[in-house]
Amino acid sequence: MPEANLEGMIRKVADIIIGELKLEEVTAETFNPDMDLVDELGIDSMDLATIALVLQDEFKVAIDEDDYPKLKTVRLICRYIEDKLAAKH
């Protein structure tokens, strides 16, 4: 996937996380895509499950519950979604 598309996806995923967690003082542009969502942001498994459901709807991919532990950063989430989208083609 071209870098521009990846950056767009990172912003979109960051927007979803910011919206779902009702984060203030952060925007998709200032969100660090390599920040550990659990250790640094403090999201729990319920938050992650909610975010995964929104991502599934947004990107039309299935996110296996067993894969949730792999989805530690926005960048990793984007790579995961890219792989799922590529597998559909």
N, CA, C and O atoms as CSV, one atom per row, in Angstrom:
chain,resi,resn,atom,element,x,y,z
A,1,MET,N,N,0.852,-1.182,0.000
A,1,MET,CA,C,0.000,0.000,0.000
A,1,MET,C,C,0.895,1.241,0.000
A,1,MET,O,O,1.836,1.319,0.789
A,2,PRO,N,N,0.619,2.192,-0.858
A,2,PRO,CA,C,1.436,3.412,-0.885
A,2,PRO,C,C,1.405,4.139,0.455
A,2,PRO,O,O,0.422,4.083,1.194
A,3,GLU,N,N,2.509,4.823,0.746
A,3,GLU,CA,C,2.653,5.514,2.033
A,3,GLU,C,C,1.524,6.513,2.279
A,3,GLU,O,O,1.066,6.648,3.414
A,4,ALA,N,N,1.071,7.210,1.251
A,4,ALA,CA,C,-0.003,8.201,1.421
A,4,ALA,C,C,-1.280,7.523,1.910
A,4,ALA,O,O,-1.983,8.059,2.767
A,5,ASN,N,N,-1.578,6.341,1.364
A,5,ASN,CA,C,-2.768,5.606,1.808
A,5,ASN,C,C,-2.618,5.142,3.249
A,5,ASN,O,O,-3.576,5.172,4.022
A,6,LEU,N,N,-1.396,4.707,3.611
A,6,LEU,CA,C,-1.144,4.279,4.974
A,6,LEU,C,C,-1.346,5.447,5.935
A,6,LEU,O,O,-1.959,5.286,6.990
A,7,GLU,N,N,-0.841,6.605,5.578
A,7,GLU,CA,C,-1.009,7.788,6.438
A,7,GLU,C,C,-2.485,8.117,6.599
A,7,GLU,O,O,-2.928,8.458,7.695
A,8,GLY,N,N,-3.247,8.018,5.521
A,8,GLY,CA,C,-4.679,8.265,5.589
A,8,GLY,C,C,-5.377,7.272,6.498
A,8,GLY,O,O,-6.250,7.640,7.285
A,9,MET,N,N,-4.986,6.010,6.384
A,9,MET,CA,C,-5.580,4.978,7.228
A,9,MET,C,C,-5.205,5.209,8.689
A,9,MET,O,O,-6.037,5.044,9.580
A,10,ILE,N,N,-3.948,5.593,8.933
A,10,ILE,CA,C,-3.515,5.874,10.311
A,10,ILE,C,C,-4.376,6.979,10.904
A,10,ILE,O,O,-4.812,6.878,12.051
A,11,ARG,N,N,-4.626,8.043,10.126
A,11,ARG,CA,C,-5.461,9.144,10.625
A,11,ARG,C,C,-6.887,8.666,10.901
A,11,ARG,O,O,-7.490,9.041,11.907
A,12,LYS,N,N,-7.415,7.844,10.010
A,12,LYS,CA,C,-8.785,7.355,10.169
A,12,LYS,C,C,-8.899,6.468,11.421
A,12,LYS,O,O,-9.839,6.614,12.203
A,13,VAL,N,N,-7.944,5.556,11.602
A,13,VAL,CA,C,-7.956,4.670,12.776
A,13,VAL,C,C,-7.768,5.500,14.043
A,13,VAL,O,O,-8.442,5.259,15.045
A,14,ALA,N,N,-6.861,6.470,14.009
A,14,ALA,CA,C,-6.658,7.346,15.170
A,14,ALA,C,C,-7.945,8.096,15.492
A,14,ALA,O,O,-8.314,8.222,16.660
A,15,ASP,N,N,-8.631,8.597,14.462
A,15,ASP,CA,C,-9.906,9.292,14.667
A,15,ASP,C,C,-10.926,8.390,15.360
A,15,ASP,O,O,-11.632,8.820,16.272
A,16,ILE,N,N,-10.994,7.146,14.919
A,16,ILE,CA,C,-11.935,6.189,15.515
A,16,ILE,C,C,-11.596,5.964,16.980
A,16,ILE,O,O,-12.483,5.975,17.833
A,17,ILE,N,N,-10.322,5.759,17.274
A,17,ILE,CA,C,-9.905,5.522,18.661
A,17,ILE,C,C,-10.186,6.754,19.521
A,17,ILE,O,O,-10.700,6.638,20.634
A,18,ILE,N,N,-9.848,7.922,19.004
A,18,ILE,CA,C,-10.092,9.174,19.736
A,18,ILE,C,C,-11.584,9.332,20.012
A,18,ILE,O,O,-11.979,9.707,21.116
A,19,GLY,N,N,-12.411,9.046,19.009
A,19,GLY,CA,C,-13.856,9.175,19.171
A,19,GLY,C,C,-14.429,8.167,20.146
A,19,GLY,O,O,-15.240,8.516,21.003
A,20,GLU,N,N,-14.011,6.916,20.017
A,20,GLU,CA,C,-14.552,5.863,20.878
A,20,GLU,C,C,-14.128,6.046,22.333
A,20,GLU,O,O,-14.904,5.766,23.246
A,21,LEU,N,N,-12.905,6.511,22.548
A,21,LEU,CA,C,-12.400,6.668,23.915
A,21,LEU,C,C,-12.661,8.067,24.461
A,21,LEU,O,O,-12.327,8.379,25.604
A,22,LYS,N,N,-13.270,8.909,23.611
A,22,LYS,CA,C,-13.568,10.295,23.997
A,22,LYS,C,C,-12.320,11.008,24.521
A,22,LYS,O,O,-12.343,11.677,25.554
A,23,LEU,N,N,-11.235,10.839,23.772
A,23,LEU,CA,C,-9.975,11.472,24.156
A,23,LEU,C,C,-10.034,12.956,23.857
A,23,LEU,O,O,-10.529,13.373,22.810
A,24,GLU,N,N,-9.534,13.736,24.770
A,24,GLU,CA,C,-9.450,15.172,24.573
A,24,GLU,C,C,-7.978,15.537,24.459
A,24,GLU,O,O,-7.098,14.764,24.837
A,25,GLU,N,N,-7.731,16.707,23.942
A,25,GLU,CA,C,-6.363,17.233,23.821
A,25,GLU,C,C,-5.500,16.430,22.850
A,25,GLU,O,O,-4.274,16.533,22.877
A,26,VAL,N,N,-6.130,15.640,22.003
A,26,VAL,CA,C,-5.360,14.915,20.995
A,26,VAL,C,C,-6.197,14.875,19.719
A,26,VAL,O,O,-7.421,14.752,19.758
A,27,THR,N,N,-5.505,14.982,18.594
A,27,THR,CA,C,-6.174,14.886,17.304
A,27,THR,C,C,-5.520,13.756,16.518
A,27,THR,O,O,-4.475,13.236,16.910
A,28,ALA,N,N,-6.141,13.386,15.414
A,28,ALA,CA,C,-5.564,12.329,14.579
A,28,ALA,C,C,-4.176,12.740,14.088
A,28,ALA,O,O,-3.302,11.892,13.907
A,29,GLU,N,N,-3.975,14.049,13.872
A,29,GLU,CA,C,-2.670,14.519,13.387
A,29,GLU,C,C,-1.594,14.460,14.468
A,29,GLU,O,O,-0.415,14.278,14.162
A,30,THR,N,N,-1.993,14.614,15.728
A,30,THR,CA,C,-1.000,14.614,16.809
A,30,THR,C,C,-0.898,13.260,17.507
A,30,THR,O,O,-0.040,13.066,18.369
A,31,PHE,N,N,-1.769,12.330,17.137
A,31,PHE,CA,C,-1.780,10.992,17.738
A,31,PHE,C,C,-0.553,10.230,17.268
A,31,PHE,O,O,-0.318,10.115,16.065
A,32,ASN,N,N,0.229,9.710,18.197
A,32,ASN,CA,C,1.427,8.942,17.845
A,32,ASN,C,C,1.003,7.536,17.403
A,32,ASN,O,O,0.501,6.764,18.220
A,33,PRO,N,N,1.196,7.192,16.119
A,33,PRO,CA,C,0.733,5.884,15.631
A,33,PRO,C,C,1.504,4.709,16.212
A,33,PRO,O,O,1.101,3.558,16.044
A,34,ASP,N,N,2.612,4.992,16.896
A,34,ASP,CA,C,3.408,3.915,17.497
A,34,ASP,C,C,3.229,3.823,19.014
A,34,ASP,O,O,3.901,3.031,19.676
A,35,MET,N,N,2.327,4.632,19.556
A,35,MET,CA,C,2.064,4.592,20.995
A,35,MET,C,C,1.349,3.294,21.342
A,35,MET,O,O,0.408,2.892,20.658
A,36,ASP,N,N,1.800,2.643,22.407
A,36,ASP,CA,C,1.169,1.406,22.861
A,36,ASP,C,C,-0.180,1.752,23.481
A,36,ASP,O,O,-0.254,2.444,24.496
A,37,LEU,N,N,-1.239,1.260,22.855
A,37,LEU,CA,C,-2.592,1.628,23.273
A,37,LEU,C,C,-2.934,1.126,24.669
A,37,LEU,O,O,-3.683,1.779,25.396
A,38,VAL,N,N,-2.393,-0.026,25.047
A,38,VAL,CA,C,-2.691,-0.585,26.359
A,38,VAL,C,C,-1.790,0.032,27.421
A,38,VAL,O,O,-2.274,0.554,28.426
A,39,ASP,N,N,-0.472,-0.029,27.197
A,39,ASP,CA,C,0.471,0.436,28.217
A,39,ASP,C,C,0.510,1.956,28.351
A,39,ASP,O,O,0.585,2.476,29.464
A,40,GLU,N,N,0.459,2.672,27.226
A,40,GLU,CA,C,0.595,4.127,27.288
A,40,GLU,C,C,-0.743,4.854,27.350
A,40,GLU,O,O,-0.853,5.901,27.989
A,41,LEU,N,N,-1.761,4.303,26.688
A,41,LEU,CA,C,-3.059,4.969,26.653
A,41,LEU,C,C,-4.012,4.392,27.691
A,41,LEU,O,O,-4.982,5.039,28.087
A,42,GLY,N,N,-3.725,3.165,28.130
A,42,GLY,CA,C,-4.512,2.555,29.195
A,42,GLY,C,C,-5.850,1.979,28.756
A,42,GLY,O,O,-6.769,1.863,29.567
A,43,ILE,N,N,-5.972,1.613,27.464
A,43,ILE,CA,C,-7.254,1.026,27.054
A,43,ILE,C,C,-7.316,-0.425,27.537
A,43,ILE,O,O,-6.302,-1.119,27.615
A,44,ASP,N,N,-8.523,-0.856,27.855
A,44,ASP,CA,C,-8.696,-2.222,28.348
A,44,ASP,C,C,-9.306,-3.100,27.251
A,44,ASP,O,O,-9.547,-2.642,26.135
A,45,SER,N,N,-9.546,-4.346,27.585
A,45,SER,CA,C,-10.030,-5.296,26.574
A,45,SER,C,C,-11.416,-4.916,26.057
A,45,SER,O,O,-11.726,-5.167,24.892
A,46,MET,N,N,-12.253,-4.316,26.901
A,46,MET,CA,C,-13.578,-3.883,26.440
A,46,MET,C,C,-13.450,-2.747,25.431
A,46,MET,O,O,-14.140,-2.735,24.412
A,47,ASP,N,N,-12.566,-1.794,25.719
A,47,ASP,CA,C,-12.321,-0.696,24.780
A,47,ASP,C,C,-11.817,-1.252,23.449
A,47,ASP,O,O,-12.268,-0.845,22.379
A,48,LEU,N,N,-10.884,-2.179,23.537
A,48,LEU,CA,C,-10.300,-2.752,22.321
A,48,LEU,C,C,-11.360,-3.500,21.518
A,48,LEU,O,O,-11.378,-3.423,20.290
A,49,ALA,N,N,-12.234,-4.216,22.201
A,49,ALA,CA,C,-13.306,-4.942,21.506
A,49,ALA,C,C,-14.242,-3.964,20.792
A,49,ALA,O,O,-14.654,-4.207,19.658
A,50,THR,N,N,-14.575,-2.860,21.462
A,50,THR,CA,C,-15.442,-1.843,20.861
A,50,THR,C,C,-14.767,-1.232,19.635
A,50,THR,O,O,-15.386,-1.085,18.581
A,51,ILE,N,N,-13.498,-0.879,19.785
A,51,ILE,CA,C,-12.743,-0.295,18.667
A,51,ILE,C,C,-12.677,-1.287,17.508
A,51,ILE,O,O,-12.836,-0.904,16.349
A,52,ALA,N,N,-12.443,-2.557,17.821
A,52,ALA,CA,C,-12.363,-3.580,16.765
A,52,ALA,C,C,-13.674,-3.675,15.994
A,52,ALA,O,O,-13.664,-3.821,14.772
A,53,LEU,N,N,-14.804,-3.593,16.700
A,53,LEU,CA,C,-16.103,-3.655,16.024
A,53,LEU,C,C,-16.293,-2.464,15.085
A,53,LEU,O,O,-16.784,-2.621,13.967
A,54,VAL,N,N,-15.907,-1.287,15.539
A,54,VAL,CA,C,-16.031,-0.093,14.694
A,54,VAL,C,C,-15.114,-0.221,13.477
A,54,VAL,O,O,-15.508,0.113,12.360
A,55,LEU,N,N,-13.893,-0.703,13.696
A,55,LEU,CA,C,-12.950,-0.885,12.582
A,55,LEU,C,C,-13.480,-1.898,11.569
A,55,LEU,O,O,-13.329,-1.708,10.362
A,56,GLN,N,N,-14.096,-2.964,12.055
A,56,GLN,CA,C,-14.665,-3.971,11.151
A,56,GLN,C,C,-15.733,-3.347,10.262
A,56,GLN,O,O,-15.782,-3.610,9.061
A,57,ASP,N,N,-16.583,-2.523,10.856
A,57,ASP,CA,C,-17.621,-1.847,10.081
A,57,ASP,C,C,-17.020,-0.852,9.098
A,57,ASP,O,O,-17.439,-0.777,7.943
A,58,GLU,N,N,-16.041,-0.094,9.562
A,58,GLU,CA,C,-15.443,0.962,8.746
A,58,GLU,C,C,-14.689,0.397,7.535
A,58,GLU,O,O,-14.824,0.904,6.421
A,59,PHE,N,N,-13.896,-0.655,7.764
A,59,PHE,CA,C,-13.022,-1.174,6.712
A,59,PHE,C,C,-13.546,-2.459,6.076
A,59,PHE,O,O,-12.927,-2.990,5.154
A,60,LYS,N,N,-14.685,-2.964,6.561
A,60,LYS,CA,C,-15.299,-4.177,6.004
A,60,LYS,C,C,-14.346,-5.374,6.043
A,60,LYS,O,O,-14.199,-6.109,5.066
A,61,VAL,N,N,-13.703,-5.546,7.207
A,61,VAL,CA,C,-12.833,-6.705,7.418
A,61,VAL,C,C,-13.243,-7.385,8.722
A,61,VAL,O,O,-13.841,-6.768,9.603
A,62,ALA,N,N,-12.911,-8.652,8.821
A,62,ALA,CA,C,-13.158,-9.386,10.062
A,62,ALA,C,C,-11.888,-9.319,10.904
A,62,ALA,O,O,-10.789,-9.581,10.415
A,63,ILE,N,N,-12.055,-8.965,12.170
A,63,ILE,CA,C,-10.922,-8.940,13.091
A,63,ILE,C,C,-11.158,-10.054,14.104
A,63,ILE,O,O,-12.096,-10.007,14.899
A,64,ASP,N,N,-10.290,-11.050,14.055
A,64,ASP,CA,C,-10.418,-12.206,14.930
A,64,ASP,C,C,-10.082,-11.798,16.365
A,64,ASP,O,O,-9.080,-11.132,16.625
A,65,GLU,N,N,-10.947,-12.215,17.281
A,65,GLU,CA,C,-10.729,-11.876,18.696
A,65,GLU,C,C,-9.363,-12.351,19.186
A,65,GLU,O,O,-8.751,-11.711,20.041
A,66,ASP,N,N,-8.889,-13.465,18.650
A,66,ASP,CA,C,-7.576,-13.979,19.041
A,66,ASP,C,C,-6.453,-13.042,18.620
A,66,ASP,O,O,-5.349,-13.115,19.160
A,67,ASP,N,N,-6.727,-12.159,17.658
A,67,ASP,CA,C,-5.708,-11.229,17.169
A,67,ASP,C,C,-5.664,-9.924,17.965
A,67,ASP,O,O,-4.745,-9.126,17.779
A,68,TYR,N,N,-6.628,-9.693,18.838
A,68,TYR,CA,C,-6.664,-8.437,19.596
A,68,TYR,C,C,-5.329,-8.109,20.275
A,68,TYR,O,O,-4.899,-6.957,20.235
A,69,PRO,N,N,-4.658,-9.095,20.901
A,69,PRO,CA,C,-3.380,-8.764,21.558
A,69,PRO,C,C,-2.313,-8.222,20.596
A,69,PRO,O,O,-1.394,-7.523,21.024
A,70,LYS,N,N,-2.432,-8.540,19.303
A,70,LYS,CA,C,-1.469,-8.033,18.308
A,70,LYS,C,C,-1.715,-6.564,17.984
A,70,LYS,O,O,-0.824,-5.887,17.471
A,71,LEU,N,N,-2.904,-6.069,18.274
A,71,LEU,CA,C,-3.301,-4.721,17.856
A,71,LEU,C,C,-2.903,-3.700,18.918
A,71,LEU,O,O,-3.747,-3.055,19.541
A,72,LYS,N,N,-1.588,-3.575,19.104
A,72,LYS,CA,C,-1.067,-2.750,20.196
A,72,LYS,C,C,-0.916,-1.277,19.848
A,72,LYS,O,O,-0.966,-0.427,20.737
A,73,THR,N,N,-0.732,-0.961,18.569
A,73,THR,CA,C,-0.541,0.426,18.151
A,73,THR,C,C,-1.409,0.707,16.929
A,73,THR,O,O,-1.873,-0.217,16.261
A,74,VAL,N,N,-1.622,1.971,16.647
A,74,VAL,CA,C,-2.392,2.337,15.458
A,74,VAL,C,C,-1.697,1.805,14.206
A,74,VAL,O,O,-2.356,1.300,13.298
A,75,ARG,N,N,-0.374,1.917,14.155
A,75,ARG,CA,C,0.361,1.425,12.977
A,75,ARG,C,C,0.158,-0.085,12.799
A,75,ARG,O,O,-0.051,-0.551,11.679
A,76,LEU,N,N,0.217,-0.849,13.894
A,76,LEU,CA,C,0.007,-2.301,13.799
A,76,LEU,C,C,-1.420,-2.623,13.383
A,76,LEU,O,O,-1.651,-3.559,12.618
A,77,ILE,N,N,-2.381,-1.847,13.889
A,77,ILE,CA,C,-3.775,-2.044,13.484
A,77,ILE,C,C,-3.912,-1.822,11.982
A,77,ILE,O,O,-4.577,-2.598,11.295
A,78,CYS,N,N,-3.288,-0.769,11.473
A,78,CYS,CA,C,-3.363,-0.458,10.040
A,78,CYS,C,C,-2.729,-1.562,9.198
A,78,CYS,O,O,-3.269,-1.938,8.158
A,79,ARG,N,N,-1.604,-2.074,9.636
A,79,ARG,CA,C,-0.957,-3.169,8.896
A,79,ARG,C,C,-1.853,-4.410,8.898
A,79,ARG,O,O,-1.980,-5.102,7.888
A,80,TYR,N,N,-2.464,-4.671,10.041
A,80,TYR,CA,C,-3.376,-5.813,10.161
A,80,TYR,C,C,-4.537,-5.655,9.174
A,80,TYR,O,O,-4.883,-6.595,8.458
A,81,ILE,N,N,-5.131,-4.462,9.143
A,81,ILE,CA,C,-6.258,-4.204,8.231
A,81,ILE,C,C,-5.794,-4.316,6.779
A,81,ILE,O,O,-6.496,-4.886,5.944
A,82,GLU,N,N,-4.615,-3.774,6.478
A,82,GLU,CA,C,-4.064,-3.881,5.119
A,82,GLU,C,C,-3.940,-5.339,4.698
A,82,GLU,O,O,-4.313,-5.708,3.585
A,83,ASP,N,N,-3.407,-6.172,5.609
A,83,ASP,CA,C,-3.245,-7.598,5.302
A,83,ASP,C,C,-4.599,-8.258,5.050
A,83,ASP,O,O,-4.739,-9.074,4.138
A,84,LYS,N,N,-5.592,-7.901,5.861
A,84,LYS,CA,C,-6.933,-8.465,5.689
A,84,LYS,C,C,-7.539,-8.026,4.351
A,84,LYS,O,O,-8.146,-8.829,3.642
A,85,LEU,N,N,-7.366,-6.738,4.016
A,85,LEU,CA,C,-7.892,-6.239,2.748
A,85,LEU,C,C,-7.193,-6.896,1.574
A,85,LEU,O,O,-7.837,-7.239,0.582
A,86,ALA,N,N,-5.879,-7.076,1.672
A,86,ALA,CA,C,-5.110,-7.706,0.587
A,86,ALA,C,C,-5.546,-9.161,0.402
A,86,ALA,O,O,-5.582,-9.662,-0.722
A,87,ALA,N,N,-5.873,-9.829,1.491
A,87,ALA,CA,C,-6.293,-11.228,1.417
A,87,ALA,C,C,-7.647,-11.383,0.741
A,87,ALA,O,O,-7.962,-12.449,0.213
A,88,LYS,N,N,-8.449,-10.320,0.754
A,88,LYS,CA,C,-9.767,-10.369,0.127
A,88,LYS,C,C,-9.682,-10.281,-1.400
A,88,LYS,O,O,-10.626,-10.651,-2.098
A,89,HIS,N,N,-8.555,-9.792,-1.913
A,89,HIS,CA,C,-8.441,-9.570,-3.372
A,89,HIS,C,C,-7.812,-10.743,-4.060
A,89,HIS,O,O,-7.641,-10.725,-5.279
